[in-house]
Amino acid sequence: MQLRWYQRESIDAVYKYLNDETGNPLVCVSTGGGKSVIIAKLIEELLSQNPGRRFLVLSHVKEILEQNYSKLKTISPLLDIGIYSASLKRKDTDSQVLFAGIQSVHSKAFDLPPYDFVLVDECHLINAEKDSTMYSKFLAHAKLMNPKLRMVGFSATPYRTKSGVLTEGDNPLFHKIVYETDIQQLIDEGFLSPLVTKGGREKIDLTGVRTQQGDFATKDLEKAVSKNDLTDKALDEICELGADRKSWLIFGVSVNHCLEIEDKLKKRGIHCGVVHGKTPLSERNQLIQDYTTGNLRCLISQGVLTTGFDAPRTDLLVLLRSTKSPGLYMQIMGRGLRISPETGKTNCLVLDYGGNIERHGPIDQVTVTNVAKKKKGQAPIRECPECLLLQPAGRRECEECGHVFEIKEKPKHEIQASKDAVLSSQVEAEWVPVSDVNYFVHTKKGSPNSIRVAYRTGFDFINEWVCPEHDGYAKTKAQTWWVQRVGYDKPLPCNSHEAVKVLQTIQVKTPRAIQVKPDGRFKKIMSYEFS
């Protein structure tokens, strides 16, 4: 199986940590980024180096368990692979690689053989601060069976609402995030689907809605969403904006709210169904199958379908609820990130009626240390009054409909709430002058060498990496970069050392300015201006 470049890098990062450190590494891969492939290849490669080792792969959702099992079975069909899951009606115990549901094995650690590696998918569900959880109990017993047990965690959202980042706190089960993907980069390279967003004409009024266990109280939120016929107005808009969308996924406040949405959509002629925590398993499986195959246009969810639900064809995502949980927000948004070339999906439209985008910020910049504190420094956005597109507040005209925004002078004492774009790519970039450019060979264990280009802008350096030794998109991008600066007379060398030598010895065309924008703790180069 041909790994994507970031999948290879994530596996190499795990190797390096296991060799150099004694703790437990955590890999953060975006929803749709192929965690099941990473897990399968990691197991295959570790077993090739250590044929006698035993592996246990834990997850909380049978769909995830099945997906991870199937991927390893496809990649390495001759391995001794088993399943221990009551919902899947299998209880293998002696397999060298065992995929298990935590609900089925949480009290069975001493009935299973000792394991050398435990891999936990969706590990953000572990509450390390409590000794009474299923995960905590099982892992404590598993370490008694083998004190040298190593754990590797996988999640798209490596934090919990109350305790923050999984690698922090008093008793973290994971000690370092060894690899993290860049959502925007994966979108740019075609591995994930773009998200486009519009704020709804109506918003949930959260006045008087209390907080319980770190999130909005369901009963209060249910009352709030019923005010001013919000659901009816939202559904009218959803039907209008979703007319050309093939697969709608709607998240409601409560079971009753979801049933109300279903009834009203059916009266509007939309073929839909509802799934929630108490939906009978056979009915739930049938609804999910109908949705993923395109036989059901709309699926309405309450409390489920946020993890372990793979529906690439989803091209309309609706949040008819509010949440304070950045993890839940990220998991919901992730349902629209998967690509689906076979259905002609070009992007996923997000309609947010709960103010979640404004509350949590761009999904590629949700970095949590203490989720109780509001994240600062996010770029403001504005909503177009004509077409409702969310876009950077600095624009004078709407990029979609051309509406000219009114410029209002605000008194200095007036406080303006911060609102954020769904992706940081919607934050406007700025041009900065370049006074000098330097070229270096960049080495990274387990990956081909690359060229580090350092642009001096005032007192700062802004870096970019050019990859002549890589394949695919990275190679093509390097070729374009080279021709812009060197021309066609000297072809791009396949070796980074040779390329840097050329750049340092000939006259190279350099930009007088670069366009940059914030990208986490760094700045990303968007464009160049040559003399």
Residue pairs with C-beta under 8 A, 6 or more apart in sequence:
1 37
1 41
1 75
3 11
3 37
3 41
4 34
4 191
5 447
5 470
5 472
5 474
6 29
6 33
6 179
6 181
6 186
6 191
7 29
7 33
7 34
7 37
7 38
7 41
8 446
8 447
9 179
9 444
9 446
9 447
10 27
10 29
10 38
10 178
10 179
10 181
11 38
11 41
11 42
11 45
12 445
12 446
12 447
13 25
13 27
13 178
13 179
13 446
14 25
14 27
14 42
14 152
14 178
14 179
15 446
16 178
16 445
16 446
17 23
17 25
17 176
17 178
18 25
18 150
21 175
21 176
23 174
23 175
23 176
24 150
24 151
24 152
24 153
24 173
24 174
24 175
25 152
25 153
25 174
25 175
25 176
25 177
25 178
26 123
26 152
26 153
26 154
26 155
26 158
26 166
26 167
26 174
26 175
26 176
26 177
26 178
27 35
27 38
27 152
27 153
27 154
27 155
27 177
27 178
27 179
28 155
28 156
28 157
28 158
28 177
28 179
28 180
28 181
29 35
29 38
29 154
29 156
29 179
29 180
29 181
30 156
30 181
30 183
30 186
30 192
30 334
30 337
31 156
31 330
31 331
31 333
31 334
31 335
31 337
31 338
32 186
32 191
32 192
32 193
32 312
32 334
32 337
32 338
32 339
33 156
33 181
33 186
33 191
33 192
35 121
35 154
35 156
36 67
36 68
36 70
36 71
37 71
37 75
38 154
39 57
39 68
39 71
39 72
39 119
39 121
39 154
40 68
40 71
40 72
40 74
40 75
40 76
41 75
42 119
42 152
43 55
43 57
43 72
43 76
43 79
43 97
43 117
43 119
44 72
44 75
44 76
44 79
46 53
46 55
46 117
47 53
47 55
47 76
47 79
47 96
47 97
50 116
53 96
53 116
53 117
54 96
54 97
54 98
54 113
54 114
54 115
54 116
54 117
55 96
55 97
55 98
55 115
55 116
55 117
55 118
55 119
56 97
56 98
56 100
56 112
56 115
56 117
56 118
56 119
56 142
57 65
57 68
57 69
57 97
57 98
57 99
57 100
57 118
57 119
57 120
57 121
58 100
58 101
58 102
58 105
58 118
58 119
58 120
58 121
58 135
58 138
59 65
59 68
59 99
59 100
59 101
59 102
59 120
59 121
59 122
59 308
60 101
60 102
60 103
60 122
60 125
60 307
60 308
61 101
61 122
61 307
61 308
62 85
62 87
62 88
62 101
62 308
63 308
63 309
63 310
64 121
64 122
64 307
64 308
65 83
65 85
65 88
65 99
65 100
65 101
66 88
67 308
67 310
68 99
68 121
69 81
69 83
69 99
72 79
72 81
72 97
72 99
73 79
73 81
79 96
79 97
80 95
80 96
80 97
81 95
81 96
81 97
81 98
81 99
82 90
82 92
82 93
82 94
82 95
82 97
82 98
82 99
83 90
83 92
83 98
83 99
83 100
84 90
84 91
84 92
84 93
84 98
84 99
84 100
84 101
84 104
84 105
84 108
84 112
85 91
85 99
85 100
85 101
85 104
86 101
86 103
86 104
87 101
87 104
87 281
88 101
91 104
92 98
93 111
93 112
93 113
94 113
98 112
98 115
102 134
102 135
102 138
103 134
105 112
105 138
106 134
106 135
106 137
106 138
107 137
107 138
108 138
109 138
109 141
109 142
109 144
109 145
110 141
110 145
113 145
114 142
114 145
114 146
114 149
115 142
115 145
115 146
115 149
116 146
116 148
116 149
116 150
117 149
117 150
117 151
117 152
118 139
118 142
118 149
118 150
118 151
118 152
119 151
119 152
119 153
119 154
120 126
120 135
120 151
120 152
120 153
120 154
121 154
121 155
122 154
122 155
122 307
122 308
123 153
123 154
123 155
123 158
123 166
123 173
123 174
124 155
124 157
124 158
124 159
124 160
124 166
124 327
125 135
126 133
126 135
126 136
126 153
126 166
126 173
127 133
127 135
127 136
127 160
127 163
128 136
128 163
128 166
128 169
128 171
128 172
128 173
129 163
129 169
129 170
129 171
130 136
131 137
131 140
135 173
136 173
139 151
139 173
142 149
143 149
151 173
151 174
153 166
153 173
153 174
155 166
156 330
156 331
156 334
157 326
157 327
157 330
157 331
157 366
158 165
158 166
158 167
158 174
158 177
159 165
159 166
159 326
159 327
159 368
159 371
160 166
160 327
160 371
161 214
161 215
161 324
161 325
161 326
161 327
161 328
161 371
162 214
162 371
163 169
164 368
164 369
164 370
164 371
165 177
165 368
165 369
166 172
166 173
166 174
167 174
167 175
167 176
167 177
168 369
182 364
182 519
182 520
183 192
183 337
183 363
183 364
183 423
184 364
184 423
184 424
184 425
184 519
186 192
187 193
187 194
187 337
187 423
187 425
189 473
190 339
190 473
191 339
192 337
192 338
192 339
193 336
193 337
193 338
193 339
193 340
193 345
193 346
193 347
193 348
194 346
194 347
194 348
194 423
195 317
195 333
195 336
195 337
195 347
195 348
195 350
195 363
195 422
195 423
196 347
196 348
196 349
196 350
196 389
196 422
197 349
197 350
197 351
197 352
197 357
197 389
197 390
197 421
197 422
198 241
198 349
198 350
198 351
198 383
198 387
198 388
198 389
198 390
199 352
199 357
199 383
199 388
199 390
200 234
200 237
200 351
200 352
200 353
200 388
201 233
201 237
201 388
202 228
202 230
202 233
202 234
202 237
202 353
203 353
203 354
203 355
204 221
204 224
204 225
204 230
204 321
204 322
204 353
204 354
204 355
205 224
205 227
205 228
206 216
206 221
206 224
206 322
206 355
207 224
208 220
208 224
209 216
209 217
209 220
209 221
209 224
209 322
210 216
210 217
210 220
211 217
211 324
212 218
214 324
214 325
215 323
215 324
215 325
215 328
216 322
216 323
216 324
218 253
218 254
221 253
221 254
221 321
221 322
222 253
222 254
222 256
222 257
224 322
225 231
225 253
225 257
225 320
225 321
230 353
231 257
231 260
231 261
231 264
231 320
232 264
234 318
234 320
234 351
234 353
235 261
235 264
235 265
235 268
237 351
238 248
238 250
238 316
238 318
238 351
239 265
239 268
239 270
241 316
241 349
241 351
242 248
242 316
242 349
245 315
245 316
245 349
246 294
246 297
246 313
246 315
246 343
246 345
247 291
247 294
247 297
247 298
247 311
247 313
247 314
247 315
247 316
247 343
248 270
248 272
248 297
248 298
248 299
248 314
248 316
248 318
249 298
249 299
249 301
249 305
249 311
249 314
249 316
249 317
249 318
249 335
249 336
250 258
250 261
250 298
250 299
250 300
250 301
250 318
250 320
251 300
251 301
251 302
251 305
251 306
251 318
251 319
251 320
251 321
251 332
252 258
252 261
252 300
252 301
252 302
252 320
252 321
253 302
253 320
253 321
254 302
255 274
255 276
255 278
255 302
257 302
257 320
257 321
258 274
258 276
258 300
258 301
258 302
259 274
261 272
261 274
261 300
261 320
262 272
262 273
262 274
262 300
265 272
265 298
265 300
266 272
270 297
270 298
271 296
271 297
271 298
272 296
272 297
272 298
272 299
272 300
273 287
273 290
273 291
273 296
273 298
273 299
273 300
274 287
274 299
274 300
274 301
274 302
275 284
275 287
275 288
275 299
275 300
275 301
275 302
275 304
275 305
276 301
276 302
276 303
276 304
277 302
277 303
277 304
279 287
279 304
284 304
287 296
287 299
288 299
288 305
288 309
288 311
289 295
290 296
291 298
291 299
291 311
292 310
292 311
292 313
294 313
294 343
299 305
299 311
305 335
306 328
306 331
306 332
306 335
307 331
309 335
310 338
311 335
311 338
312 338
312 339
312 340
312 343
312 345
313 340
313 343
313 345
314 335
314 336
314 338
314 348
315 336
315 340
315 343
315 345
315 347
315 348
315 349
316 348
316 349
316 351
317 332
317 333
317 335
317 336
317 348
317 349
317 350
317 351
318 350
318 351
318 353
319 332
319 350
319 351
319 352
319 353
319 354
319 356
320 353
320 354
321 353
321 354
322 354
322 355
322 356
322 359
323 329
323 332
323 354
323 356
324 359
325 371
326 360
326 366
326 368
326 371
329 356
329 359
329 360
329 363
329 366
330 360
330 363
330 366
332 356
333 350
333 363
333 422
334 363
336 348
336 350
337 348
339 345
350 357
350 422
352 422
357 390
357 419
357 420
357 421
357 422
358 381
358 417
358 418
358 419
358 420
360 366
360 375
360 420
361 375
361 378
361 420
362 378
362 420
362 421
362 422
362 423
362 424
362 426
362 427
363 422
363 423
364 423
364 424
364 425
365 378
365 424
365 518
365 520
366 375
367 375
367 520
378 418
378 420
379 392
379 393
379 420
379 421
379 424
379 427
379 428
379 518
380 392
380 393
380 416
380 418
380 419
380 420
381 390
381 391
381 392
381 393
381 419
381 420
381 421
381 426
382 390
382 391
382 392
382 393
382 395
382 405
382 419
383 389
383 390
383 419
384 391
384 398
384 400
384 401
384 403
384 405
385 403
386 398
386 401
386 403
387 398
387 400
387 401
387 403
389 398
389 399
389 400
389 401
390 419
390 421
390 422
390 426
391 398
391 399
391 421
391 426
392 421
392 426
392 427
392 428
393 419
394 428
395 405
395 428
396 404
396 405
396 407
397 403
397 404
397 405
398 405
410 416
421 427
424 517
424 518
424 519
425 517
427 517
427 518
428 517
429 515
429 516
429 517
429 526
429 527
430 515
430 516
430 517
431 513
431 514
431 515
431 529
432 457
432 458
432 462
432 513
432 514
432 515
432 516
433 457
433 458
433 512
433 513
434 455
434 456
434 457
434 510
434 511
434 512
434 513
434 514
435 456
435 457
435 458
436 455
436 456
437 453
437 454
437 455
437 456
437 508
437 510
437 511
438 453
438 454
438 456
439 451
439 452
439 453
439 454
439 500
439 503
439 504
440 451
440 452
440 454
440 500
441 449
441 450
441 451
441 452
441 496
441 497
441 500
442 449
442 450
442 451
442 452
442 465
442 496
443 449
444 450
448 467
448 469
448 470
448 496
449 469
449 495
449 496
449 497
450 465
450 466
450 467
450 468
450 469
450 470
450 496
451 465
451 466
451 467
451 468
451 478
451 496
451 499
451 500
451 503
452 463
452 464
452 465
453 463
453 464
453 465
453 466
454 461
454 462
454 463
455 461
455 462
455 463
455 464
455 511
455 514
455 525
457 514
462 514
462 516
462 523
462 525
463 522
464 525
466 477
466 478
466 481
466 482
466 499
467 474
467 475
467 477
467 478
468 475
468 478
468 482
468 492
468 493
468 494
468 495
468 496
468 499
469 494
469 495
469 496
470 478
478 492
479 492
482 492
482 499
483 492
484 509
484 528
484 530
485 503
485 508
485 509
485 510
486 492
486 502
486 503
486 506
486 508
486 509
487 509
490 502
490 506
492 499
493 499
493 502
509 530
510 530
511 528
511 529
511 530
512 529
512 530
512 531
513 528
513 529
514 525
514 526
514 527
514 528
514 529
515 525
515 526
515 527
515 528
515 529
516 523
516 524
516 525
516 526
517 523
517 524
517 526
518 524
